[in-house]
Structures are given as C-alpha cells and as structure tokens.
C-alpha cells in the first residue's frame, strides 16, 4: 500500500512522519527505512530505523528514484515499511509524475509486501481524485 501525507512546506509533514515511524518501529517484524534528501533528521529517528540521505546517491529524476527503491528492496527482503519524506526533493519530480511513481510503488508493494508512506507538498484538495483515498488524515 502507498499512503500520502499531504501539506505545504512548514505544515509539519516531516515531524508527523518521524512520529509515525518512531511509534510504529516496535510493531513490525521486518525492517523500516526512512528516505530523505538530507541528513537533517537522522537523530530524530529511532536507531532501529535505517535512515538514507538520497542526495548522497545523486538521484535526479523519478526513474532513478524508482530504481533506487527497487535496489533497496532487492538487497534486503526484510524491508517492510519505507517512509519517503519529500518525493519532489528526492526525485525532482512534480505533481505530473506523482501518479506514475505511485503506480510503480504499488507494484513493488504488492509483489514484495512492502508498504510506503510518502509526503508530498500539496494539500489534500490538490491531489488527483484517483489518489485521494491514499491520503492519511
């Protein structure tokens, strides 16, 4: 499943995702990964959560991002939950690419039993109708 945390810059999306991850880490059997485009929140997360600064890998578009996620899952079959903080910063994508990225993540989610929680810089009302049921309230 792919879920979305929506809101404009400064509305607390990252803080909310960090709290979600920290609160849920003891409730999963596998591993949790938190992807972000910096090292800003590395010390805010529980030590059991694998933190990855995606900027260190030089990702420049949504296709590279999707390949990166595939590689992440391929190297560790125990990954159960992936938080993606700031898709547009990580993949330098925009709303036009959102549905395509989510379709690919859905495929990976179903095939490898991995859930994704992703933040996007839009209010719920701006998200395409087909994706509104994925927004976490």
PARO-257054 format. One record per atom (N, C-alpha, C): residue in one letter; x, y, z. Coordinates in steps of 0.02 Angstrom, whole numbers, plus 50000, padded with zeros to 5 digits. Layout:
<atoms>
aXYZ ...
</atoms>
This chain:
<atoms>
x500424994250000 x500005000050000 x500455006250000 x500235011349965 x500575017749964 x500105022849993 x500335026250045 x499935031450077 x500285038050072 x499895043550073 x500175050250065 x500045054550126 x500565058350145 x500495063550196 x500545070050158 x500005073950158 x499955079950117 x500015086350160 x500225091650127 x500265098250158 x500815102250126 x500755108850130 x501265113250103 x501875113450149 x502415116550126 x503025117350166 x502845120550233 x503125117850286 x503035120750352 x502405118450388 x502045113550361 x501435111350394 x501545105350440 x502165102950446 x502315097550493 x502285090550465 x502345089850400 x502335083150369 x502915078850394 x503515081650393 x504095077850414 x504045075850487 x503855080450529 x503785078950601 x503275073350611 x502725073750574 x502205068650579 x502465061850557 x502845061650503 x503105055250478 x503625052450527 x504035056650556 x504515054350606 x504155051250666 x503635054650689 x503245051950745 x502925045350727 x502645044850666 x502335038650643 x502855033050643 x503435034450615 x503955029350610 x504185027150679 x504335031950722 x504575030250790 x504055026450830 x503415028150821 x502885024650857 x502755017650831 x502915016450768 x502745010150736 x503315005150733 x503925007350746 x504515003050736 x504484996550777 x504224996750836 x504194990650878 x503604986150858 x503174988450813 x502604984550793 x502684980750728 x503284980950700 x503384977350637 x503884971650647 x503814966550607 x504264960750610 x504904962050570 x504834965550514 x505404966650469 x505764973050486 x506024976250433 x506414982450442 x506044988450413 x506224994250439 x505945000550418 x506495004850390 x506345008550336 x506825013050305 x506505019950299 x506905025150311 x506675032050305 x507115035550254 x506825037650197 x507195041050144 x507055048450148 x507605052350144 x507545059650145 x508105062550103 x508025068750080 x508525071850037 x509045075850076 x509175073950138 x509675077250180 x509815072850241 x510245075250285 x510375071850348 x510035075350407 x509585079850392 x509305084350441 x508975080750500 x508645075150488 x508255071950541 x508535065250563 x509165064050549 x509465057450563 x509425055750637 x509485060650681 x509495059250752 x508795059550784 x508295061250744 x507605061550769 x507275054650766 x507565050150728 x507265043550719 x507565038450766 x507175033550784 x507405027850824 x507995024550789 x508475022350827 x509085019450798 x508945013150757 x508365010050767 x508205003850730 x507955005350659 x507825011650645 x507575013550579 x508175015350535 x508215012250477 x508765013750431 x508625020350397 x509075025050405 x509005031850377 x509455032450316 x509175034750260 x509565035550199 x509485042650173 x510045046050165 x510055052650133 x510115051350058 x509585052250021 x509585050649950 x510025055249908 x510175061149933 x510605065749896 x511305062849887 x511515058649933 x512175055449928 x512225050849868 x511655048949840 x511655044349783 x511535047949717 x511455054449718 x511405058449657 x510785057149615 x510225055649646 x509605054549609 x509365061049578 x509195060849514 x508985067049481 x508305066649448 x507975060849449 x507315060449419 x506915054649449 x506285054249429 x505845049149458 x506045042149438 x506325041149379 x506535034449358 x507125032049400 x507605036349413 x508165034449456 x507925032949527 x507455036949550 x507165035749616 x506845028749620 x506455027049570 x506125020649568 x506625014949566 x507165015749527 x507695010749526 x508035010149593 x508125015749627 x508425015749693 x508005011849743 x507355012849741 x506895009249785 x506915001749769 x506925000049705 x506974992949686 x507614989849714 x508164993449709 x508794990949735 x508774990149811 x508454994749844 x508374994449916 x508004988149937 x507474986749902 x507064980749917 x507444974449897 x507784974649841 x508134968649816 x508704966549862 x509014971249895 x509594969649938 x509384967450008 x508754968650026 x508524966750093 x507794964950091 x507654958450088 x506964956050084 x506574957050148 x506894959250201 x506554960450264 x506254967450269 x506364971750219 x506074978450221 x505314977750217 x504984980650267 x504264980150274 x503914986850263 x504264992250281 x503954998850277 x504475004050258 x504305008250209 x504765013450185 x504405020150190 x504715024750226 x504475031650229 x504885035750179 x504535039650139 x504855043750088 x504675050950103 x505145054650131 x505005061550151 x505235066250097 x504755069150063 x504915074150012 x505065071149944 x504575067749915 x504675064649850 x504935069649799 x504675075749799 x504865080549748 x505595082749755 x505845082949816 x506555084549827 x506995078649808 x506785072749826 x507185066749813 x507225065349739 x506645065249705 x506625063149635 x506585069049587 x506585075149614 x506495081049573 x505915080249525 x505375077449552 x504765076349514 x504265081749533 x503675081349504 x503135085949521 x502475082249520 x501935085849527 x501275082749530 x501135078549467 x501405080549410 x501295076849348 x501565069649352 x502085068549389 x502405061949395 x502135057949454 x501755061149498 x501545057849560 x501165051349547 x500685051549503 x500285045549491 x500705039849463 x501175041349419 x501625036249391 x502065033249444 x502345037349487 x502765034849542 x502365030449588 x501755032449604 x501335028549649 x501145021849617 x501015021849553 x500865015449518 x501445010649524 x502055013049515 x502645008749520 x502735006349592 x502645010749640 x502705008749710 x502165003749729 x501565004549701 x501034999649713 x501234992749688 x501524992449630 x501764986149603 x502264982849650 x502754986849673 x503254984249719 x502934982149785 x502454986049808 x502124984549871 x501774977849869 x501414976649816 x501054970249809 x501524964349798 x502024965249756 x502474959849739 x502924957849798 x503164962849836 x503654961449889 x503394962749960 x502744964149966 x502434965250031 x502784970850071 x502864976550039 x503174982350070 x502674988050067 x502584991550122 x502144997350124 x502555003650118 x502255008950090 x502585015350081 x502155020850109 x502485025650143 x502155031750166 x502575037350138 x502265041850100 x502635046850063 x502325053850075 x502755058850084 x502505065650092 x502535069250025 x502035073350013 x502015077549953 x501805084549972 x502065089549937 x501945096549954 x501305099249920 x500755096049937 x500105098349912 x499585097149966 x499075101349967 x498505099950010 x498125094149981 x497735090850022 x497335085150000 x496895086949940 x496635092949940 x496195095149886 x496545095449819 x497205096549818 x497585097149756 x497805090349728 x497745085149768 x497945078449746 x497425075949696 x497655072749642 x497175070049593 x496655065549627 x496045065949601 x495475062349630 x495625054949640 x495975051949592 x496115044749595 x496585042949654 x496925047849682 x497405046549737 x497145048849805 x496575052149808 x496335055049871 x496215049849925 x496045043749907 x495925038649958 x496565036249991 x497135038249965 x497785036349993 x498035041350045 x497715047150050 x497935052450095 x497775050550167 x498285050950210 x498205049650281 x497945056150313 x497385055750346 x497085061750377 x497425063650441 
</atoms>
